[in-house]
Amino acid sequence: MVKPMANLATYDTVVIGGGPAGATAATDLARRGHKVLLLDRPGRIKPCGGAIPPKAIEEFEIPDSQLVARIGSARMVAPSERHVDMPINGGYVGMVDRGPFDEWLRDRAQLAGAERRNGTFTTIGRDTDGTALVHFRPAESEDRSVVESVRARAVIGADGAMSSVAKQCIPGAKELPHVAAYHEIVRAPSSGSPDYDPTRCDVYYQGKLSPDFYAWIFPHGDTVSVGVGTEIKGFSLHDAVDDLRKSTGLDQCETLRREGAPIPLHPLAKWDNDRDIVVAGDAAGVVAPASGEGIYYALVGGRMAADAVAEFLVTGDAKALAQARKRFMKAHGRVFWILGIMQKFWYKNDKRRERFVSMCDDPDVQHLTWEAYMHKRLVKAKPAAHMRILFKDMAHLLGVVSPWQKAGRSAE
């Protein structure tokens, strides 16, 4: 019998990817006393609007120091340029910059006891006793042929939307469709700019800016994220952002950096390999349809992956790994399903987008939307409001009301 590679370090868990999902998983497992390696590729900042709801701030103990802005309203802009303002009564949405925010999460994992390494994951192999071997190129080496290896009783793949871990180890991952996202970080305009509000997120539902998703202007304190997403091949994201910046005067602001990345369209059907590997965050496809929200769901997915791995490390039963997806979908699957239907229908063309934005002017829609977003639950306490929304929705679908008329009054 061939002996295992005794000279290699062995970890209870190797977490590949140090974004919100991976860093959270590493923190939770390290706090449980497990030996954890957090492997992250340095220098990459994911393009992201940066919005996090109060539920995330509370549940994952995010300090005020990480918030670069507090958003008190959203402006929905229709193809006709008409807009609807949706104030958050009595609350706010926090905004973070992903560069420093993700680094803070990784630092927290290290403080909890996880070991950090900067490197690029390459492959997963097997030692002679079947233990996973995680191979990676260390960032400190200039020689790209240098590859190091560690042993892992369990592996969490949190390496993004085009996850190498998922493609190598999880069925169906290679076929997962993605939206292309691109944004430019610009210096915030000076105070007094007529079309810019540092406490408001602007969302553009216009086919010229995105034929199947939306464009955005999200304040980040001293900077602003101006971006767009689409699944349509050949559509120029750069041109769309240029057009949006010109139409809003943000083309006069200094461009600090440009970033692009794929965003998964729906959760993978399976998150584990039935043995010792589970994926989380974008690697598992947990970005909300219609809204594109990913930070909160990445944090939750990382925690649920950690819970599943902790159970697996204790019991040795690989079936425990499947609990990550089961628990996530039980908690959030219905919301993903509803948002998926909404995106497919309302984002199909500008006529429907116009009606969708007009619906956002309804007080019931605004209340239930913010309640669901802020607290991550479907509101059940107001059945009458749900019925009113249903009837108004049907009226819009059938064209009974004009785009800018609702409930017997105009949206002036």
Secondary structure as the mmCIF struct_conf table of DSSP 4:
data_model
#
loop_
_struct_conf.conf_type_id
_struct_conf.id
_struct_conf.beg_label_comp_id
_struct_conf.beg_label_asym_id
_struct_conf.beg_label_seq_id
_struct_conf.end_label_comp_id
_struct_conf.end_label_asym_id
_struct_conf.end_label_seq_id
HELX_LH_PP_P HELX_LH_PP_P1 VAL A 2 PRO A 4
TURN_TY1_P TURN_TY1_P1 ALA A 6 ASN A 7
BEND BEND1 LEU A 8 LEU A 8
STRN STRN1 THR A 10 ILE A 16
BEND BEND2 GLY A 19 GLY A 19
HELX_RH_AL_P HELX_RH_AL_P1 PRO A 20 ARG A 31
TURN_TY1_P TURN_TY1_P2 ARG A 32 GLY A 33
STRN STRN2 VAL A 36 ASP A 40
TURN_TY1_P TURN_TY1_P3 PRO A 42 GLY A 43
STRN STRN3 ALA A 51 ILE A 52
HELX_RH_AL_P HELX_RH_AL_P2 PRO A 54 GLU A 59
TURN_TY1_P TURN_TY1_P4 PHE A 60 GLU A 61
HELX_RH_3T_P HELX_RH_3T_P1 ASP A 64 GLN A 66
BEND BEND3 VAL A 68 VAL A 68
STRN STRN4 ALA A 69 ILE A 71
STRN STRN5 SER A 73 VAL A 77
TURN_TY1_P TURN_TY1_P5 PRO A 79 SER A 80
BEND BEND4 GLU A 81 GLU A 81
STRN STRN6 HIS A 83 PRO A 87
TURN_TY1_P TURN_TY1_P6 ASN A 89 GLY A 90
STRN STRN7 VAL A 93 MET A 95
HELX_RH_AL_P HELX_RH_AL_P3 ARG A 98 ALA A 112
TURN_TY1_P TURN_TY1_P7 GLY A 113 GLY A 113
STRN STRN8 GLU A 115 ARG A 126
TURN_TY1_P TURN_TY1_P8 THR A 128 ASP A 129
BEND BEND5 GLY A 130 GLY A 130
STRN STRN9 ALA A 132 PRO A 138
TURN_TY1_P TURN_TY1_P9 ALA A 139 GLU A 140
BEND BEND6 GLU A 142 GLU A 142
TURN_TY1_P TURN_TY1_P10 ARG A 144 SER A 145
STRN STRN10 GLU A 148 GLY A 157
TURN_TY1_P TURN_TY1_P11 ALA A 161 MET A 162
HELX_RH_AL_P HELX_RH_AL_P4 SER A 164 CYS A 169
BEND BEND7 ILE A 170 ILE A 170
TURN_TY1_P TURN_TY1_P12 PRO A 171 GLY A 172
HELX_RH_3T_P HELX_RH_3T_P2 ALA A 173 GLU A 175
STRN STRN11 HIS A 178 ARG A 187
HELX_LH_PP_P HELX_LH_PP_P2 ALA A 188 SER A 190
TURN_TY1_P TURN_TY1_P13 SER A 191 GLY A 192
TURN_TY1_P TURN_TY1_P14 PRO A 194 ASP A 195
TURN_TY1_P TURN_TY1_P15 PRO A 198 THR A 199
STRN STRN12 ARG A 200 TYR A 204
TURN_TY1_P TURN_TY1_P16 GLY A 207 LEU A 209
BEND BEND8 PRO A 211 PHE A 213
STRN STRN13 ALA A 215 HIS A 220
TURN_TY1_P TURN_TY1_P17 GLY A 221 ASP A 222
STRN STRN14 THR A 223 THR A 230
TURN_TY1_P TURN_TY1_P18 LYS A 233 GLY A 234
HELX_RH_AL_P HELX_RH_AL_P5 LEU A 237 THR A 248
TURN_TY1_P TURN_TY1_P19 GLY A 249 GLY A 249
HELX_RH_3T_P HELX_RH_3T_P3 LEU A 250 GLN A 252
BEND BEND9 CYS A 253 CYS A 253
HELX_LH_PP_P HELX_LH_PP_P3 GLU A 254 GLU A 254
STRN STRN15 THR A 255 PRO A 264
BEND BEND10 LEU A 265 HIS A 266
BEND BEND11 ALA A 269 ALA A 269
STRN STRN16 ASP A 272 ASP A 272
BEND BEND12 ASP A 274 ASP A 276
STRN STRN17 ILE A 277 VAL A 279
HELX_RH_3T_P HELX_RH_3T_P4 GLY A 281 ALA A 284
TURN_TY1_P TURN_TY1_P20 GLY A 285 GLY A 285
TURN_TY1_P TURN_TY1_P21 PRO A 289 SER A 291
HELX_RH_AL_P HELX_RH_AL_P6 ILE A 295 THR A 315
HELX_RH_3T_P HELX_RH_3T_P5 ALA A 318 ALA A 322
HELX_RH_AL_P HELX_RH_AL_P7 GLN A 323 TRP A 346
TURN_TY1_P TURN_TY1_P22 TYR A 347 TYR A 347
BEND BEND13 LYS A 348 ASN A 349
HELX_RH_AL_P HELX_RH_AL_P8 ASP A 350 MET A 359
TURN_TY1_P TURN_TY1_P23 CYS A 360 ASP A 361
BEND BEND14 ASP A 362 ASP A 362
HELX_RH_AL_P HELX_RH_AL_P9 PRO A 363 HIS A 375
TURN_TY1_P TURN_TY1_P24 LYS A 376 LYS A 376
BEND BEND15 ARG A 377 ARG A 377
BEND BEND16 ALA A 381 ALA A 381
HELX_RH_AL_P HELX_RH_AL_P10 PRO A 383 LEU A 398
TURN_TY1_P TURN_TY1_P25 GLY A 399 GLY A 399
BEND BEND17 VAL A 401 VAL A 401
TURN_TY1_P TURN_TY1_P26 PRO A 403 TRP A 404
STRN STRN18 GLN A 405 LYS A 406
TURN_TY1_P TURN_TY1_P27 ALA A 407 GLY A 408
STRN STRN19 ARG A 409 SER A 410
#
